[in-house]
Amino acid sequence: MMSALTTYAADNEIYVDQSGTGANIDLEQLGISNIIGGLNSTAGSLNAFDLDGNSMTLDINMIGATNKFLGDINANTFTGLYNFTGGTNTFTIQVDPTNTYSSAGSDHNIAVTGSSNTFTLNQGTTALAANLNLDWIIQGSNNTVTSNINIDGATNYMDIDGSDNAVTYTGTGVNASAGGYFWLDHTGGSRNFNIQQLSTQDNDWLKIISVSGTSASTVCVIQNDQGTNLGC
């Protein structure tokens, strides 16, 4: 199945409610204050942006400012390609929150060029983000990224180039196979990183490379295998 929609100018809205296998969806918006609807939709009271099925591909291209990409994805073997250019945009996605398809085999590629954007990506329920491959490339300042993943062999790679960016990442997993890998590569001024890896029956891996000069920064890392969490 193929679904494609391109919209232009300001204050455009896209409502998508897709179910089935093998969908290939390509959405593009140019301008300001546009919405691809779902979670927390506003403006014309939108809603939906609900994708359900297997073997789906979603390609999003949003160019402009104060745009919103919101919604639910329930899929196995899902590929997401997200490209954002501009500032003060909002990206809020949850993948398989009710364990319908186990959210296994997902591949997300998120490319961001701009400042003061807010990104939230939550995936899985109980150690079900099997073989997730998550890649972030962020160029700009004052961006905020929050990601909660119930990992099961998940790989999370994040490349940030810019100042005053904030990252909050929590990887949890209760299965014996639930080890997760997170690699954070950062260059820029001050940053705020809060990273928690909480696999209870397996190992987690973390690699941080950060070059921030003399700017004030905060880095908190917790790896907790059923121990007592004292925090940072």
GUBA-479116 format. One record per residue (C-alpha): chain; residue number from 1; residue in three letters; x, y, z. Coordinates in steps of 0.2 Angstrom, whole numbers, padded with zeros to 4 digits. Layout:
BEGIN
+--------+-----+--------+-------+-------+-------+
! chaine ! num ! residu !     X !     Y !     Z !
+--------+-----+--------+-------+-------+-------+
!      A ! NUM !    ALA !     X !     Y !     Z !
...
+--------+-----+--------+-------+-------+-------+
***
This chain:
BEGIN
+--------+-----+--------+-------+-------+-------+
! chaine ! num ! residu !     X !     Y !     Z !
+--------+-----+--------+-------+-------+-------+
!      A !   1 !    MET !  0000 !  0000 !  0000 !
!      A !   2 !    MET !  0006 !  0017 ! -0004 !
!      A !   3 !    SER !  0000 !  0034 !  0003 !
!      A !   4 !    ALA !  0008 !  0050 ! -0001 !
!      A !   5 !    LEU !  0003 !  0068 !  0004 !
!      A !   6 !    THR !  0012 !  0085 !  0001 !
!      A !   7 !    THR !  0005 !  0101 !  0009 !
!      A !   8 !    TYR !  0012 !  0119 !  0008 !
!      A !   9 !    ALA !  0011 !  0136 !  0017 !
!      A !  10 !    ALA !  0006 !  0139 !  0035 !
!      A !  11 !    ASP ! -0006 !  0130 !  0046 !
!      A !  12 !    ASN ! -0008 !  0114 !  0037 !
!      A !  13 !    GLU ! -0014 !  0099 !  0045 !
!      A !  14 !    ILE ! -0013 !  0080 !  0040 !
!      A !  15 !    TYR ! -0024 !  0067 !  0048 !
!      A !  16 !    VAL ! -0019 !  0049 !  0045 !
!      A !  17 !    ASP ! -0027 !  0033 !  0052 !
!      A !  18 !    GLN ! -0018 !  0018 !  0044 !
!      A !  19 !    SER ! -0020 ! -0001 !  0047 !
!      A !  20 !    GLY ! -0013 ! -0015 !  0037 !
!      A !  21 !    THR !  0003 ! -0023 !  0031 !
!      A !  22 !    GLY !  0016 ! -0016 !  0019 !
!      A !  23 !    ALA !  0011 !  0003 !  0019 !
!      A !  24 !    ASN !  0023 !  0015 !  0012 !
!      A !  25 !    ILE !  0018 !  0033 !  0018 !
!      A !  26 !    ASP !  0027 !  0049 !  0013 !
!      A !  27 !    LEU !  0022 !  0065 !  0021 !
!      A !  28 !    GLU !  0029 !  0083 !  0018 !
!      A !  29 !    GLN !  0025 !  0100 !  0025 !
!      A !  30 !    LEU !  0033 !  0116 !  0021 !
!      A !  31 !    GLY !  0030 !  0132 !  0031 !
!      A !  32 !    ILE !  0025 !  0136 !  0049 !
!      A !  33 !    SER !  0013 !  0130 !  0062 !
!      A !  34 !    ASN !  0009 !  0114 !  0053 !
!      A !  35 !    ILE !  0003 !  0098 !  0061 !
!      A !  36 !    ILE !  0004 !  0080 !  0057 !
!      A !  37 !    GLY ! -0009 !  0075 !  0070 !
!      A !  38 !    GLY ! -0011 !  0063 !  0084 !
!      A !  39 !    LEU ! -0006 !  0065 !  0102 !
!      A !  40 !    ASN ! -0010 !  0082 !  0109 !
!      A !  41 !    SER ! -0017 !  0088 !  0093 !
!      A !  42 !    THR ! -0024 !  0106 !  0094 !
!      A !  43 !    ALA ! -0028 !  0119 !  0080 !
!      A !  44 !    GLY ! -0043 !  0112 !  0071 !
!      A !  45 !    SER ! -0045 !  0098 !  0085 !
!      A !  46 !    LEU ! -0036 !  0086 !  0074 !
!      A !  47 !    ASN ! -0032 !  0068 !  0080 !
!      A !  48 !    ALA ! -0028 !  0051 !  0073 !
!      A !  49 !    PHE ! -0010 !  0050 !  0066 !
!      A !  50 !    ASP ! -0012 !  0031 !  0070 !
!      A !  51 !    LEU ! -0002 !  0018 !  0061 !
!      A !  52 !    ASP ! -0006 !  0000 !  0064 !
!      A !  53 !    GLY !  0002 ! -0015 !  0055 !
!      A !  54 !    ASN !  0018 ! -0024 !  0050 !
!      A !  55 !    SER !  0032 ! -0020 !  0038 !
!      A !  56 !    MET !  0028 ! -0001 !  0036 !
!      A !  57 !    THR !  0039 !  0013 !  0031 !
!      A !  58 !    LEU !  0035 !  0031 !  0036 !
!      A !  59 !    ASP !  0045 !  0046 !  0028 !
!      A !  60 !    ILE !  0042 !  0063 !  0036 !
!      A !  61 !    ASN !  0049 !  0079 !  0029 !
!      A !  62 !    MET !  0045 !  0095 !  0039 !
!      A !  63 !    ILE !  0053 !  0112 !  0034 !
!      A !  64 !    GLY !  0049 !  0127 !  0044 !
!      A !  65 !    ALA !  0045 !  0133 !  0062 !
!      A !  66 !    THR !  0033 !  0129 !  0076 !
!      A !  67 !    ASN !  0027 !  0113 !  0067 !
!      A !  68 !    LYS !  0021 !  0097 !  0076 !
!      A !  69 !    PHE !  0023 !  0079 !  0072 !
!      A !  70 !    LEU !  0012 !  0069 !  0085 !
!      A !  71 !    GLY !  0005 !  0051 !  0086 !
!      A !  72 !    ASP !  0005 !  0033 !  0089 !
!      A !  73 !    ILE !  0014 !  0019 !  0079 !
!      A !  74 !    ASN !  0010 !  0001 !  0082 !
!      A !  75 !    ALA !  0020 ! -0010 !  0070 !
!      A !  76 !    ASN !  0033 ! -0024 !  0069 !
!      A !  77 !    THR !  0047 ! -0022 !  0056 !
!      A !  78 !    PHE !  0044 ! -0003 !  0055 !
!      A !  79 !    THR !  0056 !  0010 !  0047 !
!      A !  80 !    GLY !  0054 !  0028 !  0051 !
!      A !  81 !    LEU !  0064 !  0042 !  0042 !
!      A !  82 !    TYR !  0061 !  0059 !  0050 !
!      A !  83 !    ASN !  0069 !  0075 !  0043 !
!      A !  84 !    PHE !  0066 !  0092 !  0052 !
!      A !  85 !    THR !  0073 !  0109 !  0047 !
!      A !  86 !    GLY !  0069 !  0124 !  0057 !
!      A !  87 !    GLY !  0066 !  0130 !  0075 !
!      A !  88 !    THR !  0053 !  0127 !  0089 !
!      A !  89 !    ASN !  0046 !  0111 !  0082 !
!      A !  90 !    THR !  0038 !  0097 !  0092 !
!      A !  91 !    PHE !  0041 !  0079 !  0089 !
!      A !  92 !    THR !  0031 !  0067 !  0100 !
!      A !  93 !    ILE !  0029 !  0049 !  0096 !
!      A !  94 !    GLN !  0026 !  0033 !  0105 !
!      A !  95 !    VAL !  0028 !  0016 !  0097 !
!      A !  96 !    ASP !  0018 !  0001 !  0102 !
!      A !  97 !    PRO !  0013 !  0007 !  0120 !
!      A !  98 !    THR !  0000 ! -0007 !  0122 !
!      A !  99 !    ASN !  0011 ! -0021 !  0116 !
!      A ! 100 !    THR !  0001 ! -0025 !  0101 !
!      A ! 101 !    TYR !  0015 ! -0030 !  0089 !
!      A ! 102 !    SER !  0030 ! -0030 !  0101 !
!      A ! 103 !    SER !  0038 ! -0016 !  0092 !
!      A ! 104 !    ALA !  0052 ! -0027 !  0086 !
!      A ! 105 !    GLY !  0063 ! -0024 !  0071 !
!      A ! 106 !    SER !  0061 ! -0005 !  0071 !
!      A ! 107 !    ASP !  0073 !  0007 !  0063 !
!      A ! 108 !    HIS !  0071 !  0025 !  0066 !
!      A ! 109 !    ASN !  0082 !  0039 !  0058 !
!      A ! 110 !    ILE !  0080 !  0056 !  0065 !
!      A ! 111 !    ALA !  0089 !  0071 !  0057 !
!      A ! 112 !    VAL !  0087 !  0088 !  0064 !
!      A ! 113 !    THR !  0094 !  0105 !  0058 !
!      A ! 114 !    GLY !  0088 !  0120 !  0069 !
!      A ! 115 !    SER !  0086 !  0126 !  0087 !
!      A ! 116 !    SER !  0074 !  0126 !  0101 !
!      A ! 117 !    ASN !  0066 !  0110 !  0095 !
!      A ! 118 !    THR !  0058 !  0097 !  0107 !
!      A ! 119 !    PHE !  0059 !  0078 !  0103 !
!      A ! 120 !    THR !  0051 !  0064 !  0113 !
!      A ! 121 !    LEU !  0052 !  0046 !  0107 !
!      A ! 122 !    ASN !  0045 !  0032 !  0118 !
!      A ! 123 !    GLN !  0046 !  0014 !  0112 !
!      A ! 124 !    GLY !  0039 ! -0003 !  0119 !
!      A ! 125 !    THR !  0032 ! -0009 !  0135 !
!      A ! 126 !    THR !  0041 ! -0023 !  0144 !
!      A ! 127 !    ALA !  0058 ! -0026 !  0136 !
!      A ! 128 !    LEU !  0050 ! -0027 !  0119 !
!      A ! 129 !    ALA !  0059 ! -0015 !  0108 !
!      A ! 130 !    ALA !  0069 ! -0030 !  0101 !
!      A ! 131 !    ASN !  0083 ! -0026 !  0089 !
!      A ! 132 !    LEU !  0078 ! -0007 !  0088 !
!      A ! 133 !    ASN !  0090 !  0003 !  0078 !
!      A ! 134 !    LEU !  0088 !  0022 !  0083 !
!      A ! 135 !    ASP !  0099 !  0035 !  0075 !
!      A ! 136 !    TRP !  0099 !  0054 !  0079 !
!      A ! 137 !    ILE !  0109 !  0067 !  0070 !
!      A ! 138 !    ILE !  0105 !  0084 !  0078 !
!      A ! 139 !    GLN !  0113 !  0100 !  0072 !
!      A ! 140 !    GLY !  0108 !  0116 !  0082 !
!      A ! 141 !    SER !  0107 !  0123 !  0099 !
!      A ! 142 !    ASN !  0094 !  0123 !  0114 !
!      A ! 143 !    ASN !  0086 !  0107 !  0108 !
!      A ! 144 !    THR !  0078 !  0095 !  0120 !
!      A ! 145 !    VAL !  0077 !  0076 !  0118 !
!      A ! 146 !    THR !  0068 !  0064 !  0129 !
!      A ! 147 !    SER !  0068 !  0045 !  0125 !
!      A ! 148 !    ASN !  0061 !  0030 !  0135 !
!      A ! 149 !    ILE !  0065 !  0013 !  0128 !
!      A ! 150 !    ASN !  0060 ! -0004 !  0135 !
!      A ! 151 !    ILE !  0076 ! -0012 !  0127 !
!      A ! 152 !    ASP !  0079 ! -0029 !  0121 !
!      A ! 153 !    GLY !  0095 ! -0028 !  0111 !
!      A ! 154 !    ALA !  0092 ! -0010 !  0106 !
!      A ! 155 !    THR !  0105 !  0001 !  0099 !
!      A ! 156 !    ASN !  0104 !  0020 !  0101 !
!      A ! 157 !    TYR !  0116 !  0031 !  0093 !
!      A ! 158 !    MET !  0115 !  0050 !  0095 !
!      A ! 159 !    ASP !  0126 !  0063 !  0086 !
!      A ! 160 !    ILE !  0124 !  0081 !  0093 !
!      A ! 161 !    ASP !  0133 !  0097 !  0086 !
!      A ! 162 !    GLY !  0128 !  0112 !  0095 !
!      A ! 163 !    SER !  0127 !  0121 !  0112 !
!      A ! 164 !    ASP !  0114 !  0121 !  0127 !
!      A ! 165 !    ASN !  0106 !  0104 !  0121 !
!      A ! 166 !    ALA !  0098 !  0093 !  0134 !
!      A ! 167 !    VAL !  0096 !  0074 !  0133 !
!      A ! 168 !    THR !  0086 !  0063 !  0145 !
!      A ! 169 !    TYR !  0087 !  0044 !  0141 !
!      A ! 170 !    THR !  0080 !  0030 !  0150 !
!      A ! 171 !    GLY !  0083 !  0012 !  0144 !
!      A ! 172 !    THR !  0074 ! -0002 !  0155 !
!      A ! 173 !    GLY !  0073 ! -0020 !  0152 !
!      A ! 174 !    VAL !  0068 ! -0035 !  0162 !
!      A ! 175 !    ASN !  0071 ! -0050 !  0150 !
!      A ! 176 !    ALA !  0088 ! -0060 !  0151 !
!      A ! 177 !    SER !  0091 ! -0054 !  0134 !
!      A ! 178 !    ALA !  0088 ! -0035 !  0137 !
!      A ! 179 !    GLY !  0105 ! -0028 !  0136 !
!      A ! 180 !    GLY !  0105 ! -0010 !  0127 !
!      A ! 181 !    TYR !  0119 !  0000 !  0119 !
!      A ! 182 !    PHE !  0119 !  0019 !  0119 !
!      A ! 183 !    TRP !  0133 !  0029 !  0110 !
!      A ! 184 !    LEU !  0132 !  0048 !  0113 !
!      A ! 185 !    ASP !  0144 !  0059 !  0102 !
!      A ! 186 !    HIS !  0143 !  0078 !  0106 !
!      A ! 187 !    THR !  0152 !  0094 !  0101 !
!      A ! 188 !    GLY !  0147 !  0111 !  0107 !
!      A ! 189 !    GLY !  0145 !  0122 !  0122 !
!      A ! 190 !    SER !  0136 !  0118 !  0138 !
!      A ! 191 !    ARG !  0125 !  0103 !  0139 !
!      A ! 192 !    ASN !  0114 !  0093 !  0151 !
!      A ! 193 !    PHE !  0114 !  0074 !  0149 !
!      A ! 194 !    ASN !  0104 !  0063 !  0161 !
!      A ! 195 !    ILE !  0106 !  0044 !  0156 !
!      A ! 196 !    GLN !  0099 !  0029 !  0165 !
!      A ! 197 !    GLN !  0102 !  0011 !  0159 !
!      A ! 198 !    LEU !  0092 ! -0001 !  0170 !
!      A ! 199 !    SER !  0092 ! -0018 !  0163 !
!      A ! 200 !    THR !  0089 ! -0030 !  0177 !
!      A ! 201 !    GLN !  0095 ! -0046 !  0170 !
!      A ! 202 !    ASP !  0108 ! -0041 !  0158 !
!      A ! 203 !    ASN !  0122 ! -0029 !  0154 !
!      A ! 204 !    ASP !  0121 ! -0012 !  0147 !
!      A ! 205 !    TRP !  0134 ! -0002 !  0136 !
!      A ! 206 !    LEU !  0137 !  0016 !  0136 !
!      A ! 207 !    LYS !  0149 !  0027 !  0126 !
!      A ! 208 !    ILE !  0150 !  0046 !  0128 !
!      A ! 209 !    ILE !  0162 !  0057 !  0118 !
!      A ! 210 !    SER !  0159 !  0075 !  0122 !
!      A ! 211 !    VAL !  0169 !  0091 !  0118 !
!      A ! 212 !    SER !  0161 !  0106 !  0126 !
!      A ! 213 !    GLY !  0176 !  0118 !  0130 !
!      A ! 214 !    THR !  0175 !  0128 !  0146 !
!      A ! 215 !    SER !  0156 !  0129 !  0146 !
!      A ! 216 !    ALA !  0146 !  0124 !  0162 !
!      A ! 217 !    SER !  0138 !  0107 !  0159 !
!      A ! 218 !    THR !  0129 !  0093 !  0168 !
!      A ! 219 !    VAL !  0131 !  0075 !  0165 !
!      A ! 220 !    CYS !  0122 !  0061 !  0175 !
!      A ! 221 !    VAL !  0124 !  0043 !  0171 !
!      A ! 222 !    ILE !  0116 !  0029 !  0181 !
!      A ! 223 !    GLN !  0118 !  0010 !  0177 !
!      A ! 224 !    ASN !  0107 !  0000 !  0189 !
!      A ! 225 !    ASP !  0105 ! -0019 !  0189 !
!      A ! 226 !    GLN !  0092 ! -0020 !  0203 !
!      A ! 227 !    GLY !  0103 ! -0010 !  0215 !
!      A ! 228 !    THR !  0100 !  0005 !  0226 !
!      A ! 229 !    ASN !  0098 !  0020 !  0215 !
!      A ! 230 !    LEU !  0106 !  0035 !  0224 !
!      A ! 231 !    GLY !  0104 !  0047 !  0209 !
!      A ! 232 !    CYS !  0116 !  0061 !  0204 !
+--------+-----+--------+-------+-------+-------+
***
